[in-house]
């Protein structure tokens, strides 16, 4: 086993170049900061230019330098431009975290075709297109790691809110993860996913009293997570410590799905 990193050095991302989608807020912001704190140079993609600038400023105040790239990942030309720009700014690409996503809460009978398309275009198709665009750079680098942000919604049906398109999209992300892992292992590209439970972000109103019974009290740990609690698992999956991990969906949910 000589030649393999030992101890904490196995978790270092020193010298690695990483791209995070949806990185200007919430989970994506936490991933960007954690990857940088672990030694990577990081670029992130966000839809809003002002939000990107604000995120770059907040990161800088925390001692983190990051490159913000404005793009709409539901537009193919934007995907290619954003990935190529990240690789150019960073001097290559070793790590991709597909985090950007959207969700609507309404009964299936009220969900519009526009909502369905918006959810699948960003949550699934953008993951597919970013992975394809980035995969070319990862192959040139001799390998790398892709981490897709799935959800417990791809494993169970959430309640009390109805969100069938979102649930279906995250199940698709999990299966896409496994499919790419199988195909790209010969290129030394590992593809994994994390499936977070309820996390306090702009997308999840975890503080609403009417949701506490089913979102919080049904979980063994009786609480929600903060984005910073999900980020270390993403770092792990991107690091040499996870060299023999591919095609996995790691659940991080405080035990929610054990019942």
URPEGI-V971303 format. One record per pair of residues at least 4 apart in sequence whose C-alpha atoms are under 6 Angstrom apart, sorted by the first residue. I is the first residue (numbers start at 1). J is the second residue. D is the distance in Angstrom with one decimal. If there is no record, write none. Layout:
# URPEGI-V971303
i=I j=J d=D
i=I j=J d=D
This chain:
# URPEGI-V971303
i=5 j=9 d=5.8
i=5 j=10 d=4.8
i=6 j=10 d=5.5
i=10 j=240 d=5.3
i=10 j=241 d=4.8
i=11 j=239 d=5.2
i=11 j=241 d=5.5
i=12 j=38 d=5.6
i=13 j=38 d=5.4
i=13 j=39 d=4.8
i=13 j=40 d=5.1
i=14 j=39 d=4.1
i=14 j=40 d=5.4
i=15 j=40 d=5.8
i=16 j=40 d=4.8
i=16 j=94 d=5.9
i=17 j=40 d=5.6
i=17 j=41 d=5.0
i=17 j=42 d=6.0
i=17 j=93 d=5.0
i=17 j=94 d=5.2
i=18 j=42 d=4.8
i=18 j=94 d=6.0
i=18 j=95 d=4.4
i=18 j=96 d=5.7
i=19 j=42 d=5.8
i=19 j=43 d=4.9
i=19 j=44 d=5.4
i=19 j=96 d=4.8
i=20 j=44 d=4.6
i=20 j=96 d=6.0
i=20 j=97 d=4.7
i=21 j=44 d=5.6
i=21 j=45 d=4.7
i=21 j=98 d=5.4
i=21 j=99 d=5.2
i=21 j=100 d=5.3
i=22 j=28 d=5.4
i=22 j=45 d=5.6
i=22 j=46 d=5.0
i=22 j=99 d=5.6
i=22 j=100 d=4.2
i=23 j=28 d=3.9
i=23 j=29 d=4.6
i=23 j=44 d=5.0
i=23 j=45 d=5.9
i=24 j=29 d=5.1
i=24 j=46 d=5.9
i=24 j=52 d=5.5
i=24 j=55 d=5.2
i=25 j=29 d=4.6
i=26 j=201 d=5.2
i=27 j=227 d=5.1
i=30 j=227 d=5.9
i=30 j=228 d=5.7
i=31 j=231 d=5.1
i=35 j=40 d=5.6
i=36 j=40 d=4.7
i=36 j=41 d=5.8
i=42 j=66 d=5.3
i=43 j=66 d=5.4
i=43 j=67 d=4.4
i=43 j=68 d=5.9
i=43 j=86 d=6.0
i=44 j=68 d=5.2
i=45 j=69 d=4.7
i=45 j=70 d=5.8
i=46 j=70 d=5.2
i=47 j=70 d=5.3
i=47 j=71 d=5.2
i=47 j=72 d=5.5
i=49 j=70 d=5.6
i=52 j=68 d=5.5
i=59 j=64 d=5.0
i=60 j=64 d=4.8
i=60 j=65 d=5.5
i=71 j=78 d=5.5
i=72 j=78 d=5.9
i=73 j=79 d=5.3
i=73 j=126 d=5.6
i=74 j=121 d=5.7
i=74 j=122 d=5.8
i=74 j=126 d=5.8
i=78 j=82 d=5.9
i=81 j=85 d=5.9
i=86 j=90 d=6.0
i=87 j=91 d=5.6
i=87 j=92 d=4.4
i=87 j=93 d=5.3
i=93 j=137 d=6.0
i=94 j=138 d=5.7
i=94 j=144 d=4.7
i=95 j=144 d=5.8
i=95 j=145 d=4.9
i=95 j=146 d=5.8
i=96 j=146 d=4.7
i=97 j=146 d=5.8
i=97 j=147 d=4.8
i=97 j=148 d=5.8
i=98 j=127 d=5.9
i=98 j=148 d=4.7
i=99 j=149 d=5.2
i=101 j=122 d=5.7
i=101 j=123 d=4.9
i=102 j=119 d=5.8
i=103 j=166 d=5.7
i=105 j=162 d=5.5
i=105 j=163 d=4.9
i=106 j=162 d=5.2
i=106 j=163 d=5.9
i=107 j=162 d=5.1
i=116 j=165 d=5.8
i=117 j=121 d=5.7
i=119 j=123 d=5.7
i=120 j=124 d=5.1
i=120 j=169 d=5.9
i=121 j=125 d=4.8
i=122 j=126 d=5.0
i=126 j=130 d=5.8
i=127 j=131 d=5.9
i=130 j=134 d=5.9
i=131 j=135 d=5.6
i=138 j=143 d=5.1
i=138 j=144 d=5.5
i=139 j=143 d=5.3
i=143 j=187 d=5.9
i=143 j=188 d=4.4
i=143 j=189 d=4.7
i=144 j=189 d=4.8
i=145 j=189 d=5.6
i=145 j=190 d=4.8
i=145 j=191 d=5.9
i=145 j=238 d=5.5
i=146 j=191 d=4.7
i=147 j=191 d=5.9
i=147 j=192 d=5.0
i=147 j=193 d=5.1
i=148 j=193 d=4.5
i=149 j=193 d=5.6
i=149 j=194 d=5.3
i=150 j=170 d=5.2
i=150 j=173 d=6.0
i=150 j=194 d=5.6
i=150 j=195 d=4.7
i=151 j=170 d=6.0
i=151 j=195 d=3.8
i=151 j=196 d=5.0
i=152 j=195 d=5.2
i=152 j=196 d=5.9
i=152 j=197 d=5.5
i=153 j=157 d=5.9
i=153 j=167 d=4.8
i=154 j=167 d=5.2
i=154 j=170 d=4.6
i=154 j=171 d=3.9
i=172 j=176 d=6.0
i=177 j=191 d=5.9
i=177 j=192 d=5.9
i=178 j=247 d=4.4
i=180 j=184 d=5.8
i=181 j=185 d=5.8
i=181 j=190 d=5.9
i=181 j=191 d=4.8
i=181 j=246 d=5.9
i=181 j=247 d=5.0
i=184 j=189 d=5.5
i=185 j=189 d=5.4
i=190 j=246 d=5.1
i=191 j=246 d=5.3
i=191 j=247 d=5.7
i=192 j=246 d=5.4
i=192 j=247 d=5.1
i=192 j=248 d=5.1
i=193 j=249 d=4.6
i=194 j=249 d=5.3
i=194 j=250 d=4.6
i=194 j=251 d=5.9
i=195 j=250 d=5.9
i=195 j=251 d=4.6
i=195 j=252 d=6.0
i=196 j=251 d=5.9
i=196 j=252 d=4.7
i=196 j=253 d=5.4
i=197 j=253 d=4.0
i=198 j=224 d=5.4
i=199 j=224 d=5.5
i=199 j=225 d=4.6
i=199 j=226 d=5.5
i=200 j=204 d=6.0
i=200 j=206 d=5.9
i=200 j=226 d=5.5
i=211 j=215 d=5.8
i=212 j=216 d=5.0
i=213 j=217 d=5.1
i=214 j=218 d=5.3
i=216 j=222 d=5.2
i=216 j=223 d=5.1
i=217 j=222 d=5.0
i=219 j=255 d=5.8
i=219 j=256 d=4.3
i=220 j=255 d=5.5
i=221 j=254 d=5.3
i=237 j=242 d=5.3
